[in-house]
């Protein structure tokens, strides 16, 4: 996923819960869907950041010497400025970009 092109807000936005839960009919199912997608986005961002920061690792484990690398700081700042995963997932849900399946509800015969 390309997080540079995401146009999700970077701050918290008040949303109408009724319109947000129209597709599922239940706000709790909607929150569950958005939460699961937010976890996926968070893992993707973390893996991408780890991969980029791995290039800056130094072979020896000397805690006395700490090198400040300008590129590493800029990469970290970029990822700090990205919208939070929940805001990205909510924007995707509102735009209809998330596909989900609801398991069939089993009815017990009495």
Backbone as JSON Lines, residues from 0, in Angstrom:
{"i":0,"aa":"X","n":[0.84,-1.17,0.0],"ca":[0.0,0.0,0.0],"c":[0.88,1.24,0.0]}
{"i":1,"aa":"X","n":[0.5,2.22,-0.76],"ca":[1.27,3.46,-0.85],"c":[0.65,4.48,0.1]}
{"i":2,"aa":"X","n":[1.31,4.7,1.22],"ca":[0.78,5.59,2.24],"c":[1.01,7.05,1.9]}
{"i":3,"aa":"X","n":[1.82,7.33,0.89],"ca":[2.06,8.7,0.48],"c":[0.83,9.31,-0.2]}
{"i":4,"aa":"X","n":[0.04,8.47,-0.82],"ca":[-1.11,8.95,-1.57],"c":[-2.41,8.9,-0.78]}
{"i":5,"aa":"X","n":[-2.35,8.5,0.47],"ca":[-3.55,8.42,1.3],"c":[-3.97,9.83,1.68]}
{"i":6,"aa":"X","n":[-5.22,10.15,1.44],"ca":[-5.7,11.49,1.79],"c":[-6.58,11.46,3.03]}
{"i":7,"aa":"X","n":[-6.22,10.61,3.98],"ca":[-6.92,10.56,5.25],"c":[-6.5,11.74,6.11]}
{"i":8,"aa":"X","n":[-7.39,12.22,6.95],"ca":[-7.03,13.35,7.82],"c":[-5.97,12.91,8.83]}
{"i":9,"aa":"X","n":[-5.15,13.85,9.24],"ca":[-4.1,13.53,10.22],"c":[-4.57,13.8,11.65]}
{"i":10,"aa":"X","n":[-5.73,14.39,11.8],"ca":[-6.29,14.64,13.12],"c":[-7.63,13.92,13.25]}
{"i":11,"aa":"X","n":[-8.1,13.82,14.45],"ca":[-9.37,13.15,14.71],"c":[-10.52,13.95,14.13]}
{"i":12,"aa":"X","n":[-11.47,13.24,13.5],"ca":[-12.62,13.88,12.88],"c":[-13.88,13.28,13.5]}
{"i":13,"aa":"X","n":[-14.86,14.12,13.8],"ca":[-16.13,13.63,14.32],"c":[-16.93,13.05,13.16]}
{"i":14,"aa":"X","n":[-17.47,11.86,13.38],"ca":[-18.22,11.18,12.32],"c":[-19.62,10.84,12.81]}
{"i":15,"aa":"X","n":[-20.55,10.76,11.87],"ca":[-21.92,10.37,12.18],"c":[-21.97,8.85,12.27]}
{"i":16,"aa":"X","n":[-22.28,8.34,13.45],"ca":[-22.26,6.9,13.67],"c":[-23.35,6.18,12.86]}
{"i":17,"aa":"X","n":[-24.48,6.83,12.64],"ca":[-25.55,6.19,11.87],"c":[-25.14,5.97,10.42]}
{"i":18,"aa":"X","n":[-24.53,6.97,9.82],"ca":[-24.11,6.81,8.42],"c":[-22.93,5.85,8.32]}
{"i":19,"aa":"X","n":[-22.09,5.81,9.34],"ca":[-20.94,4.91,9.33],"c":[-21.36,3.44,9.4]}
{"i":20,"aa":"X","n":[-22.46,3.18,10.1],"ca":[-22.89,1.79,10.29],"c":[-24.01,1.37,9.33]}
{"i":21,"aa":"X","n":[-24.28,2.14,8.3],"ca":[-25.35,1.79,7.37],"c":[-25.11,0.47,6.65]}
{"i":22,"aa":"X","n":[-23.89,0.22,6.22],"ca":[-23.6,-1.0,5.44],"c":[-23.76,-2.28,6.25]}
{"i":23,"aa":"X","n":[-23.33,-2.25,7.49],"ca":[-23.4,-3.46,8.31],"c":[-24.68,-3.54,9.12]}
{"i":24,"aa":"X","n":[-25.25,-2.39,9.45],"ca":[-26.45,-2.37,10.27],"c":[-26.15,-2.44,11.76]}
{"i":25,"aa":"X","n":[-24.88,-2.52,12.1],"ca":[-24.48,-2.64,13.5],"c":[-23.17,-1.88,13.67]}
{"i":26,"aa":"X","n":[-23.16,-0.94,14.58],"ca":[-21.96,-0.12,14.78],"c":[-20.8,-0.95,15.31]}
{"i":27,"aa":"X","n":[-21.08,-1.98,16.09],"ca":[-20.02,-2.81,16.65],"c":[-19.32,-3.63,15.57]}
{"i":28,"aa":"X","n":[-20.07,-4.11,14.6],"ca":[-19.46,-4.82,13.48],"c":[-18.62,-3.88,12.64]}
{"i":29,"aa":"X","n":[-19.1,-2.65,12.47],"ca":[-18.35,-1.65,11.72],"c":[-17.03,-1.34,12.4]}
{"i":30,"aa":"X","n":[-17.08,-1.14,13.72],"ca":[-15.86,-0.86,14.48],"c":[-14.9,-2.03,14.41]}
{"i":31,"aa":"X","n":[-15.42,-3.25,14.44],"ca":[-14.57,-4.45,14.33],"c":[-13.88,-4.5,12.97]}
{"i":32,"aa":"X","n":[-14.6,-4.2,11.91],"ca":[-14.03,-4.2,10.56],"c":[-12.94,-3.15,10.45]}
{"i":33,"aa":"X","n":[-13.23,-1.94,10.92],"ca":[-12.24,-0.86,10.86],"c":[-11.03,-1.19,11.73]}
{"i":34,"aa":"X","n":[-11.27,-1.78,12.9],"ca":[-10.16,-2.15,13.79],"c":[-9.25,-3.2,13.19]}
{"i":35,"aa":"X","n":[-9.82,-4.19,12.54],"ca":[-9.0,-5.23,11.92],"c":[-8.18,-4.66,10.77]}
{"i":36,"aa":"X","n":[-8.78,-3.77,9.99],"ca":[-8.04,-3.14,8.89],"c":[-6.95,-2.23,9.44]}
{"i":37,"aa":"X","n":[-7.23,-1.53,10.54],"ca":[-6.22,-0.66,11.16],"c":[-5.03,-1.48,11.62]}
{"i":38,"aa":"X","n":[-5.27,-2.67,12.16],"ca":[-4.16,-3.55,12.55],"c":[-3.32,-3.95,11.34]}
{"i":39,"aa":"X","n":[-3.97,-4.26,10.22],"ca":[-3.24,-4.61,9.01],"c":[-2.4,-3.43,8.51]}
{"i":40,"aa":"X","n":[-2.98,-2.24,8.52],"ca":[-2.26,-1.05,8.07],"c":[-1.07,-0.79,8.99]}
{"i":41,"aa":"X","n":[-1.28,-0.93,10.29],"ca":[-0.21,-0.71,11.26],"c":[0.95,-1.67,11.03]}
{"i":42,"aa":"X","n":[0.65,-2.92,10.77],"ca":[1.7,-3.91,10.5],"c":[2.43,-3.57,9.21]}
{"i":43,"aa":"X","n":[1.71,-3.15,8.17],"ca":[2.35,-2.77,6.9],"c":[3.29,-1.59,7.09]}
{"i":44,"aa":"X","n":[2.84,-0.58,7.83],"ca":[3.68,0.6,8.06],"c":[4.91,0.22,8.86]}
{"i":45,"aa":"X","n":[4.72,-0.6,9.89],"ca":[5.85,-1.01,10.73],"c":[6.87,-1.81,9.94]}
{"i":46,"aa":"X","n":[6.41,-2.74,9.11],"ca":[7.33,-3.53,8.3],"c":[8.09,-2.67,7.3]}
{"i":47,"aa":"X","n":[7.4,-1.72,6.69],"ca":[8.06,-0.83,5.73],"c":[9.11,0.05,6.42]}
{"i":48,"aa":"X","n":[8.76,0.56,7.6],"ca":[9.7,1.4,8.35],"c":[10.9,0.58,8.82]}
{"i":49,"aa":"X","n":[10.66,-0.62,9.31],"ca":[11.76,-1.49,9.75],"c":[12.71,-1.81,8.61]}
{"i":50,"aa":"X","n":[12.14,-2.05,7.43],"ca":[12.96,-2.36,6.26],"c":[13.84,-1.17,5.87]}
{"i":51,"aa":"X","n":[13.28,0.04,5.94],"ca":[14.06,1.23,5.59],"c":[15.11,1.54,6.65]}
{"i":52,"aa":"X","n":[14.79,1.34,7.92],"ca":[15.75,1.63,8.99],"c":[16.83,0.56,9.11]}
{"i":53,"aa":"X","n":[16.56,-0.62,8.58],"ca":[17.55,-1.7,8.64],"c":[18.8,-1.35,7.83]}
{"i":54,"aa":"X","n":[18.65,-0.5,6.83],"ca":[19.79,-0.08,6.02],"c":[20.81,0.7,6.85]}
{"i":55,"aa":"X","n":[20.37,1.3,7.95],"ca":[21.23,2.14,8.77],"c":[21.86,1.39,9.93]}
{"i":56,"aa":"X","n":[21.59,0.1,10.07],"ca":[22.14,-0.66,11.19],"c":[23.65,-0.77,11.07]}
{"i":57,"aa":"X","n":[24.29,-0.74,12.23],"ca":[25.74,-0.88,12.31],"c":[26.02,-2.26,12.87]}
{"i":58,"aa":"X","n":[27.03,-2.92,12.33],"ca":[27.34,-4.29,12.71],"c":[27.72,-4.49,14.16]}
{"i":59,"aa":"X","n":[28.45,-3.56,14.75],"ca":[28.87,-3.76,16.13],"c":[27.82,-3.2,17.09]}
{"i":60,"aa":"X","n":[27.73,-3.8,18.26],"ca":[26.75,-3.39,19.25],"c":[27.43,-2.58,20.35]}
{"i":61,"aa":"X","n":[27.9,-1.42,20.01],"ca":[28.55,-0.55,20.98],"c":[27.56,0.53,21.4]}
{"i":62,"aa":"X","n":[27.11,0.47,22.66],"ca":[26.11,1.41,23.13],"c":[26.7,2.78,23.44]}
{"i":63,"aa":"X","n":[28.02,2.87,23.55],"ca":[28.64,4.15,23.88],"c":[28.59,5.12,22.71]}
{"i":64,"aa":"X","n":[28.64,4.61,21.51],"ca":[28.67,5.46,20.34],"c":[27.3,5.47,19.67]}
{"i":65,"aa":"X","n":[26.71,6.63,19.59],"ca":[25.43,6.78,18.92],"c":[25.63,7.78,17.78]}
{"i":66,"aa":"X","n":[25.38,7.31,16.59],"ca":[25.56,8.16,15.42],"c":[24.2,8.75,15.03]}
{"i":67,"aa":"X","n":[24.19,10.03,14.79],"ca":[22.98,10.67,14.3],"c":[23.07,10.73,12.78]}
{"i":68,"aa":"X","n":[22.17,10.06,12.15],"ca":[22.14,10.03,10.7],"c":[20.96,10.88,10.24]}
{"i":69,"aa":"X","n":[21.24,11.89,9.46],"ca":[20.22,12.83,9.0],"c":[19.12,12.13,8.21]}
{"i":70,"aa":"X","n":[19.49,11.19,7.33],"ca":[18.51,10.48,6.52],"c":[17.59,9.63,7.39]}
{"i":71,"aa":"X","n":[18.15,9.0,8.39],"ca":[17.37,8.17,9.3],"c":[16.36,9.02,10.08]}
{"i":72,"aa":"X","n":[16.79,10.2,10.49],"ca":[15.89,11.09,11.22],"c":[14.76,11.56,10.31]}
{"i":73,"aa":"X","n":[15.06,11.86,9.07],"ca":[14.03,12.31,8.12],"c":[13.02,11.21,7.84]}
{"i":74,"aa":"X","n":[13.49,9.98,7.71],"ca":[12.58,8.85,7.48],"c":[11.66,8.69,8.68]}
{"i":75,"aa":"X","n":[12.21,8.76,9.87],"ca":[11.4,8.62,11.09],"c":[10.37,9.73,11.19]}
{"i":76,"aa":"X","n":[10.75,10.94,10.87],"ca":[9.82,12.07,10.92],"c":[8.7,11.91,9.9]}
{"i":77,"aa":"X","n":[9.03,11.4,8.73],"ca":[8.01,11.18,7.71],"c":[6.94,10.22,8.22]}
{"i":78,"aa":"X","n":[7.37,9.12,8.82],"ca":[6.41,8.13,9.3],"c":[5.64,8.63,10.51]}
{"i":79,"aa":"X","n":[6.21,9.54,11.28],"ca":[5.48,10.14,12.4],"c":[4.38,11.08,11.91]}
{"i":80,"aa":"X","n":[4.58,11.7,10.75],"ca":[3.59,12.63,10.21],"c":[2.46,11.94,9.46]}
{"i":81,"aa":"X","n":[2.6,10.67,9.17],"ca":[1.53,9.95,8.48],"c":[0.28,9.9,9.34]}
{"i":82,"aa":"X","n":[-0.91,9.8,8.71],"ca":[-2.12,9.62,9.51],"c":[-2.05,8.3,10.28]}
{"i":83,"aa":"X","n":[-2.72,8.27,11.41],"ca":[-2.74,7.06,12.22],"c":[-3.47,5.95,11.47]}
{"i":84,"aa":"X","n":[-3.11,4.68,11.74],"ca":[-3.75,3.56,11.03],"c":[-5.27,3.54,11.14]}
{"i":85,"aa":"X","n":[-5.82,3.95,12.28],"ca":[-7.28,3.96,12.44],"c":[-7.91,4.98,11.5]}
{"i":86,"aa":"X","n":[-7.27,6.12,11.33],"ca":[-7.81,7.14,10.43],"c":[-7.72,6.68,8.97]}
{"i":87,"aa":"X","n":[-6.65,5.99,8.62],"ca":[-6.52,5.45,7.27],"c":[-7.59,4.4,7.02]}
{"i":88,"aa":"X","n":[-7.79,3.49,7.99],"ca":[-8.78,2.42,7.84],"c":[-10.19,3.0,7.77]}
{"i":89,"aa":"X","n":[-10.48,4.01,8.56],"ca":[-11.81,4.63,8.53],"c":[-12.07,5.29,7.19]}
{"i":90,"aa":"X","n":[-11.07,5.97,6.66],"ca":[-11.2,6.6,5.34],"c":[-11.44,5.54,4.26]}
{"i":91,"aa":"X","n":[-10.71,4.43,4.33],"ca":[-10.91,3.35,3.37],"c":[-12.32,2.77,3.49]}
{"i":92,"aa":"X","n":[-12.8,2.63,4.71],"ca":[-14.15,2.09,4.92],"c":[-15.2,3.05,4.35]}
{"i":93,"aa":"X","n":[-15.04,4.33,4.61],"ca":[-16.0,5.32,4.09],"c":[-16.0,5.36,2.57]}
{"i":94,"aa":"X","n":[-14.83,5.16,1.96],"ca":[-14.73,5.18,0.5],"c":[-15.11,3.86,-0.15]}
{"i":95,"aa":"X","n":[-15.4,2.84,0.66],"ca":[-15.79,1.54,0.13],"c":[-14.63,0.73,-0.4]}
{"i":96,"aa":"X","n":[-13.43,0.98,0.08],"ca":[-12.24,0.28,-0.39],"c":[-11.94,-0.98,0.41]}
{"i":97,"aa":"X","n":[-12.67,-1.22,1.47],"ca":[-12.45,-2.41,2.3],"c":[-13.48,-3.45,1.93]}
{"i":98,"aa":"X","n":[-13.01,-4.65,1.63],"ca":[-13.94,-5.75,1.4],"c":[-13.92,-6.64,2.64]}
{"i":99,"aa":"X","n":[-15.08,-7.11,3.02],"ca":[-15.19,-7.94,4.22],"c":[-16.31,-8.95,4.03]}
{"i":100,"aa":"X","n":[-16.23,-10.01,4.8],"ca":[-17.26,-11.04,4.77],"c":[-17.75,-11.24,6.19]}
{"i":101,"aa":"X","n":[-19.03,-11.36,6.33],"ca":[-19.61,-11.64,7.63],"c":[-19.98,-13.13,7.66]}
{"i":102,"aa":"X","n":[-19.53,-13.86,8.66],"ca":[-19.87,-15.28,8.73],"c":[-21.38,-15.46,8.92]}
{"i":103,"aa":"X","n":[-21.88,-16.53,8.37],"ca":[-23.3,-16.82,8.5],"c":[-23.63,-17.04,9.98]}
{"i":104,"aa":"X","n":[-24.69,-16.43,10.4],"ca":[-25.11,-16.62,11.79],"c":[-25.88,-17.92,11.88]}
{"i":105,"aa":"X","n":[-25.42,-18.78,12.77],"ca":[-26.05,-20.09,12.95],"c":[-27.24,-19.94,13.88]}
{"i":106,"aa":"X","n":[-28.37,-20.41,13.42],"ca":[-29.57,-20.38,14.26],"c":[-29.79,-21.76,14.85]}
{"i":107,"aa":"X","n":[-29.98,-21.79,16.14],"ca":[-30.18,-23.06,16.82],"c":[-31.66,-23.43,16.77]}
{"i":108,"aa":"X","n":[-31.92,-24.69,16.41],"ca":[-33.3,-25.19,16.41],"c":[-33.64,-25.69,17.79]}
{"i":109,"aa":"X","n":[-34.77,-25.27,18.29],"ca":[-35.18,-25.7,19.62],"c":[-36.17,-26.81,19.55]}
